[in-house]
Amino acid sequence: MRISCSPGVAEVTQLRKVSIVVVSYNGLHEATRPCLESVFGKTACPEYEVIVVDNHSSDGTVDYLKRMAAREPRLKCVFNAVNRGFAGGNNDGIRAASGDILVLLNNDTLVTEGWLGKIVSALEEDRSIGLAGPVSNSVGNEQRIHTSGRTPGEILAEGEVWAAASRGDKFETDRLGFFCIAMRRDVLDAVGMLDESYGYGFYEDDDYCIRVREAGYRLVCLEDVFVYHRGSATFGKGSPETKALLRRNRALLERKFGVAYLPLHPRDGQFRLLESYLGRMRTAGADEALLFKTGNRMKLLEELRPKGPLKRWRYLRRMKGIASEVSRLRPGRTG
């Protein structure tokens, strides 16, 4: 079967049903409702279902989901009597899913045109990819790009410009943010469900990334897919409860795998990508799209400037070197 997902997106051969799992816990008007409206409004591939697992919301989410499911045949709902947390809620959704491609999508996200078709294409065309994810405005690794918009609409428009400049571009990474990840069912069968020992959340995504890599698969970020992420829709930033949960779950992950967990700093991830862009410029030239992407990540690195004097000195030296190299490689430069 051959299905065209949307104009400008390559056709996907033998596309099977995709299951999009969304876990909700309150946040109806600021998160869940706009997320679902985005998914159903921006997803052109016909062979998909959306499974919303509600973790015992008390703000009208349940009634809204029931009304929506009554008029939207692609929507399935699972209503939990208790808050099963991020891992537990996603596992419940996976159990209810019928698709051969599984997408875990946070309820505080908004998608863009063609997002699902490009993700599915990547997973179907390269079986070495275990997990695939997009770039975003809010994520704690090199998936993040620079955005300056103040509203979701403004940020989405910036994301679409980035995606247009990144057609076919992707990079391998050690971890992906689970605000939006996708996998084939054979990967799920090999790796298993999310570990519910992490409770309400944090580090269950790092745990899963480690397990997928240990199973021999690659983790890939698709730079031509942008998904807006509001961030911190469930957990308050910097609250004592959040900090305690982070400490507990990091210790749990380190005991489980028997290592000191030292993920790549987001700043170092950005530098690594800039070096890869420079390598492409040296080989194939500095086209407009690549210069735009380089400038974008350099702007983001300005936001990630370290505070310590030695780290700042190294950072500034590295930034100066990249800027000099870009200037040298820019078209029209002579001498």
N, C-alpha and C positions, 0 to 999 in steps of 0.2 A: 504494500500500500504506500502511496506517495501523497503527502499532504503538504500544501504550501501554507506556512504559518502566518506570514504577513508580507506586504510589499517590501522589497528591499532585503528580505531575509532569505537565505538559501533554503531550498526545499529539503525536508528531512526524509530520508528513505527509511521505510519500515518503522515509522514512528508508532510506538505503542502508547497506551494510556499513561499519562503523567498524573501522579497524585501529589498535590500541594498540601502540606500539613501546616496549619496555623494554630498555635496555642494562645488562648486568651485568658486573661485574669483582670477583670475590670478594664478601665480605659476604653469604654465603648466609643465615645465621641472623638477622643483625641488619637485613638490608635486603631482598634478593631474595625470599626465601620469604614473609615477612609482606606484602610488596607484592603478590605474585601472589595470595595468599589473600584479601587485601582486594579486589583487582579482581574476581576470580571470585565473591566472596561478596557484593559490594555493587553490582554492575553488573546492572541488570534488563533493559536492552535486549538482545533476543536476537540481533540482527544485528551481532555484533562478533567480532573475532579478536584474539588477543594474540600478538605476535611478540617473542620474547626473543632478543636478540643477545648472546651471551656473548663477551667479549673475552679469552679464554684464561685463565679462572679456574683456580685450583689448590687450592680449598678444598672440593671436592665439589659445587660448583654444577652442573657438567656432568652428573654422574650424577643429581642431583636433577631437573634439567630433563628428562632423557631419561625418567625414571620418570613424571614428571607428564604429559609429552606423550603417553605411552602410554595414559593414562586420560582425558585432557582433549582432545577433538577440536578445540576452539577455540584450542589453543596450538600455535604453530609455533616452532621453534628454529633459530637460525643459530649455528654454532660456529666462531668465528674461531681461526686458528692463532697469531695474534699479537694484541696489544692495539691495536685500531684507534682508540682514543680516543673521545671523546664524539661528535664530528661523524661520524667514519668509521663507528662502530657504528650510529648512527641512520640514516645513509645506507644501510647494509646492510639495516636493518629496513624502511626505506621501499621499497627495491627488491623486497623479498619481500612487501610489503603488497598486498592486493587491494581495500581499502576506498576509498570516495569521500571519507570523512572520515579524516584522519590525526591521531593523538594521540601526542605524544612525552611519555613519562612516566618520570621518574627511578625507579630501583629503591629509593630510600630514601624513598618516599612511601606514604601510606595514603589511600584515597579514602573518600568518604561516600555515603550513599544518594542516588540521583538525580543524581549528579554528571555522568554521561555524557549523559543525556537533556537536561539543561539546556544543556550545551555544544553539543550537536548542534543543538538548537533555535535557539540564537543564531546559529550559522553558517548555517543554512538560511534563517532568516527575514530576515537582513540581509546581503546579498551584498557590502556595503561593508567588512565585517569580514574582515580577512585572517588575523589570529591572535587566538585567544581563550584566556584563562587564568583560573585561580581566585584567590581569596585564600588566604593560608596563614599559618602561624606563623613561618616562616623563609624570607625572601626579601629581597633587597636593594633593594627599592623600595616604592612605596605599595600594592602587593598585600599587604603584611604587615599583620596586625591584632594587637592585644594579646591574649596568652594568658598565663595564670599557672599552668597545670597542670604537674605534674612528670612525668607519664607520657603516652605517646601516647594512651591511652584518655581521660585527662582533657582533653587538648588537643583531641582529636576532638569530645568533648562540647561544649566551648566553641565550636568551629567550627560545630557544627550549630545552636547558639543564634544565632550571628551570621548564618548563612545564612537561618534562619527570619525574622530581622528585616530581611532584605535582599531579599525576593522581588521579582524583576524588576530590581533595581538593578544598574547597571554604569557604568563610566567609561572614557573613552579615555585612553591613556597612550602615552608615547614608546617604552617598552620593556617587555617581559614576561620574567619569569624562566622559563627553559626546564626547570624541574623538572616542569612540566606545561603544555604548549601544544597547541592544536588548530588545524587548518586544513583547508579543502577542497582537493581535488586540483587544482582549477583554479588555486588560489593557488600550489601547488607547481609546476605547469607554467609559471606566469608568472615565478616567482622562482628556481626551481632548487633544488638540494640544498644542504645545509650545507657551508660552506667548510672543507675538511679541513686547510688550511694552519695552523690553530691547534693542531694536534697533539692532546695528551691532553685539552685543555679550556681554558676561559676566553676570553670575548669572541666566540666563535663565535655565541652567542645574540644579543649586541648587534649583531653583523654582520648576522644574519638579520633582526632587527627593522628595521634601517636599510633593508635591501633591500626588505622588504615595504612599508614606508612610501613608498619611492621608486617602487614599482610602483603607487602610488595607493590602497593599502588602509589601513584603520584597525586599530590594535591596541586590544583591549578587554579589560578585566578584569571578570569576572562576579562581583559581590559576593555572589550567592546560591549560589556553589559554593565549598566549602572543601575543600582537600586538605592533609593533614598532610605536612610535609617535615622529615625528620630533619636534613638538611644536613651537608655535609662528610663524606659516607660514603666518598668516594674520596680526596679531598685533605685532608691535615692542615692545620688553620688555622695560618697564620703560619710554616709551615716555609720554610727558605731556597729549596727547590725550587719551592714554590708561588709565592713572591714573585718569583722569577726568571721563571717562566712568565707571571705576570701582566704584568710589565714588557715581556717579549718580545711578548706577544699584543696588548697595548694599542698598542705601537708599530706592529705589523703592521696593525691596524685603521686607525690614523691615516694610515699611508702609503697604504693601499688607497683610502680615501675622501677623502684630501687635506684633512683637517680635524683640529683639536685636539678630541679627544673629551671633552666635558664634560657627562655625563649629569646630569639633575636629582638633587640630593641627596635621599636618602630623607626627611629632615626636611622639606624644602620640598614634596615630594610629599604628605606627610601634611597640611601646612598648606593646600595647594591643595584637598584633598578636604574638609577642615573648612570652608573658605570655601564650597564647593559645598553642603554640608549646611546651612549658615546661610542660603544663598540659598533653599533649599527651605523652610526654616522660615519665612522672611519671606513667602513666597508662599502656602504651603499650611498653615502651622502646624507646631508642634513636637510631633509625635506620639511615643508611647512608643518605637517602634522607632528613629526618627531620633535621639532623645535618647540611647538606648543606644549607637548607633553613634558618635555624637559623643564620648560619654564614653570609649568604648573607644579611639578614636584619640588622645584627649588623654592617656590613660594611656600609650600607646605613645610619644607625644612626650616624656613625662617621661624615658623611657629614652634618648631621642635628644638630651638637653640638651647644647648645645655647651660646650666647656671655655674657649674664649677669652672674655675679659671683654666685648668689644664685641658679639660674636655672642650671648653669653649675655644681655646687656642687651636686644638686639633680640628675642631669643627670648622672654624673660619678658614684655616689653611686648606682644608678639603673643598670647601665651597668655592674659594678663590681659584683653586686648580680646575674645578669643573667649569666655572664661568669662563676662564681663559681658554679652555679647550673648546667650549661651545663657540666662542667668538672666532677661534681659528678655523673651525669647520663650517661656519655659517656661509651659505652661498654668496658669492661676490667678493669674498675676502681674498686679497692678494698679498703676496709676500710672506 
